[in-house]
Amino acid sequence: MAKTFWISESDILTIYPARIARRLSIIYFIGFTMLNIFLYASKTLGSINSALIFEGVIVLLSLLVFFIGERNVIFDAESRQLSAKIFGITTSTIPFDQIAAITPYDTMGAISYRVFSKSDRHGKGIPISCGYAKQNNPNLIAYEQEVLPRINELVFSNRPLYVKQVIYDFEFFKEENGVYKITHNKLAGMIFGFLLIALTIFILFHPGFMVNEPGYKRILVTYFPLIIGLVLVNAFFSSVSFDKNNRQIIDTTLGGLIKKVYSFDDFIQFQIVRKSTNFIYTDTEVKALIAIANKGKTKQLMLINFRRTKKIERFIDEANTILGLQEQFTGHS
């Protein structure tokens, strides 16, 4: 069912990321209306008012799905800007010069292409395709062969190259003798961790707590806070440092009792992981993907997490400066 629709003209590319939703809205409306009629005729719904309320909900949900299907994204070469619209009403715009990248985005196992702006390079982005669960989807293959090159032609082809300035004033690292330690506030997590540990201790000193509940419930309520608390406290006493002189990435836990060292040469790339719980955004993690020497494996090393994503690009620029990867700064302005 996943299908993106697009119209390519001489100076304009119009994309409907979810146009199939229009058809689905009609199917939903007819299907649930027939169900509503059946429930009323069989006396399952007690009154005509209940049937009318149910029908009103059906209409509202069907209209919402239809609106989603009408959303389109326009790449206009003449105005050199991207516009997202619903029924001709512009909801957002981005000048071409402010578009940082167009990359695939994973949402619960479905890949969709999104536009990311320079001001929020690692944010939610603007969807410009539907979500594809399979890489061999014919519509996805056509999209990648036809739409992506067209976007590249309209947006990126005429941009001049530039080189970012090397960073000397670090915001996310504290330097000492050539060792750059990642600094971010984990005090709140430590306090919350100690509170959870204290909760477990309190329960252990009260044997009558949940005495009438099944054993597995008492064990879960008693020790689950302890586990989470220990994880949070350990995170406070853990750190990642970049030793520029020895070209090493140093990962320490338990206040330095456990130390793992990786070479700068084993660093592959940064990975940005946007996390959500019950469809509600929580935070975004920045990890380093590192090759494990002589084992043919890779490791994801957690570096830092952000509640807001606009600072992520700055963190990566600082890390690239320390790693000596200034050549990766070259790009389109």
N, C-alpha and C positions, 0 to 999 in steps of 0.2 A: 504493500500500500504506500510505502514511502516514495514520494515523488515531488521534485521541485520543478516549477514551470518558469520559463524565462522567454523574454522577447529581446532580440538583439537587433538594434538599428544602427545607422551610421554613427551617430554621436551619443546614443543613449542605450544603456542596458537596463532592462527592467526585470527584476527577479521576484517571483511569488514563492516564498519559502514553504508555504503551507496551503496552497490553493486547493488541494484535495479536501481541505476541511470544509469548503463550501458544500461539496457533495455529501460529505459525512453529516453536516448539519441537517440537511434535508432528510437523510436516512434516519437520523436520530429522531427528528420531529415526527415523521410518519410512524416509526416503530413504537415510540413511547406514547404517542397519541392513541394508537390502536390498543396498546396495553391499558391505557387509562379508560378507554371505552369499555374494554372487556371487564376491568375491575369494577366499574360502575354498574354494568349490566348484570354481573354476577353477585351484586350486593356486597362485594368486598369493601368498597368505599361506601360509607354509611349514608352520605348525603350528596346532593348536587354541588353544595359548597366545597366539599372535600375534593370532588372531581375537578371543579374549576380552579381551585388552588393548585392542584397537581398539574393541571394543564398550563397554568401561568408559569410555573417553574420550568416546565418543558419548553415553553416558548422562549423564556429568558436564556436558558442554557443553549438552545439551538441558535439563537441570535449571537450569543457570545462565540460559539464555534464558527459561525458564518463570518463574524468580524475578523477572527484570526485568519481565516482563509483569504480575506480581502487585503490583508497587510502585504505591502510590496516595498521593495528597496530599489531605488533608481540611482544608477551611476550616470551622471550627466557630464559629458566632456566639455560642453560649452561653458557651464557655470563652474566646472571643476569641483563638484561636491557630491557627496552621497546624501540622499534624502530617504528617510523611512516614512511611509504614508499608510493611512487607513482611510478608505473612501475619499481619497484626494486630500485629506487633511494631514499636513506634515507633523509628525511627532518628534522627529529628531533629524539633525543634519550634521555632517562632518566634512569639512573641506578636504580635498584629496591630499593636500600637503600635511594634514594632521593624521592621516591614516598610517599607523605603524606597521600593521601586518594583517594578513588574511590567512588564518590557519584553522585546521580542524579542531573541534572541541568535543570532548567526551562527556556526555550526560547520561548516567545510568546505562552505559553500554551502547548508546546510540551516538554516532559521530555526525556532527553538523559543522558546517563552515561558518565562521564568524569574523566580523570586522572589529579590529581593536585599534583604538586611538592612541596617539602618543601620550596623551594626558593620563590614560588608564590602560597601559599596555597589557596588564594581566588581570583586568576586570572581567565582567560578565560578557562584554562584547555585544555586537548586534548580529543576530542570526541572519544569514543570507542563503541558507539551504534548510531543507527539512532534516530530520534525524534519520540516519541510515544504520540499521543493525548489522548489515552485511556489506563487506567491502566489494563483493562482486555484483552488487545491485546495478542493473543496466542503466538506470537513471543517474546513479552516482558516477558511473564511468563516463557517461555522456557529459555530465556536469563538469567533471575534472578535465575533460578533453576540449570542451567548448567554452564554458563560462569562465573558468579560472584564467586561461590565456587572454580572454577578452578583458577581464578586469585588470590583469597585468598591463595590457596595452593602454587602457584608459587611465589608470591610476599611477603606475610606477615607471612606465617606459621613458618618460621625459624628465625624470628627476635627476638632478646633479648628485654626484657622490660627495660625501663629506666624512670627516674624521672627528669623532668626539674628543673633547679635551681630556687629557689625563687628569685624574682626580688626586688632589693632595690633602683636601680637608675631608676627613672621613666622618660619616654620621653613624654608621653601624658597626664600626670596628674601633677598638682601642689598641694603640700600638705601643709596644715596649720592647726595645732592643731587637727590632725587626720581626717581632711576633705580633700578628694582628688577631686579637680575640674578638669574636662576635659579641656585641653587647646588645641585649634587649631585656626589658623589664619582666622578670619572672617572679617578682616578689608576691604578687597576688596569688599566683598558682601555689607557691610554697605555703602561704598562710592557709589557703583552702585545703591543701594537703594535710597540714598539721591538724586542722579541725576535723577532717575525716578520720585521721588516725585516733584522735581523742574520742571520737564517737565510738569507734570499736572498743577502746579501753573502757569507756563508760558502760557499754553493753556487757562486757566481760565481768565487770564488778557488780552486775545486777542479774544474777542467775534466773530470776523470775521473769525476765523480759521475754515476751512471746512464748511463755511456757506452754500455752495451750495450742500453739501452732505446730504444723509438721516440722520435723527436724531440718529438712532441706531449706525451708523458708528462714529458720533461725540462723542457719549457717550462712545463707546468702546475705541476709541483712547485717549480720555481724562482721563478716570478713570482706565483703565486697568494698565497703568504704576504706578498709585498711589497704587493699590492693591499689585502689585509685590514689589514695593518699601517698603511698610509697612512690608511685610513679611520678606524681607531681613534685614531691620533695627531691627525688633523684634528678628530675629535670632541672631544678634550681641549682643543684651542685654539679651539673654537667656543662660542658662547654666545647665549642669547636674553635680552633685557632688555625691561622695560616702562618707558617714559619717561612718568611720570604727568603731568608738567608740560606736555609737548608732545603728549600723547595719542598715543604711537607705540609700536609693537612693533618692536624692532630685532634683526635676525638677523645675526650676524657669524660668518664662517668664516676659517680660516687666520690666526688671531690678530688679526683686524680688517682684513685686507687686502681682504676682500670684505664689503660691508655692504648689507643690504636692509632697507628701512623700510616698515612698514605702519601705517595709521591704526587707532586703536581702533574707529573707525566701520565699518571693513571686517571686523572680527571677527564671525564668525557664531556659532560654538559650539565647545565642546571635543569631541573625539572620543577615545573609549577603545578601544584595540586590544589585545586579549588574544592573545599570540603563543605558538605551540607548535611543536615540532620532533619529527616522528615521534610525534605524539599526546602528547608530554611537554611540560608547561607550562614556558616559559622566562621570560617577563616580560610586563608590560603597559605599553604606551606611551600617553602622553597627548599628543595633538596639538591644535593650534589650526586650525580651518577658517577660512580667510580669503578674502574675495572680492577678486579682482584687478580693480581699478578700470578701467572702460571696455573690458574684454575679455570680460565675461560668463563668466569662468572662476573657479575656486576653487583654492586651494593649501592643502595640508596641511603645517603647520609643526610639526616635531618639537620638543616642549618638554622632556619628561623621561620616564624610564622607571622602573618600580618592579618589584622582584622580588616584594614582598608588596603586596597591593592595599588594605590597610586605611587607608593614608595618602593615597590618591588624593583622597578627598573633601576632606580638609584642604587639599591643594594647590589644588584647584579653588576652594575658598572664599577662599583667600588671593589667587589670581589675580582672582577676581570683585571682591574688595575694591579691588584696584589699578585694575582696569578701570572701577570705578564702577558695577558691576552689582548693587548691593545689592538692587535690587527683585527680582532673580531668586532671592533667598534665601527669599522668602516661600513657605511650603509647609505640609504637614500635619505635625503633631508626631508 
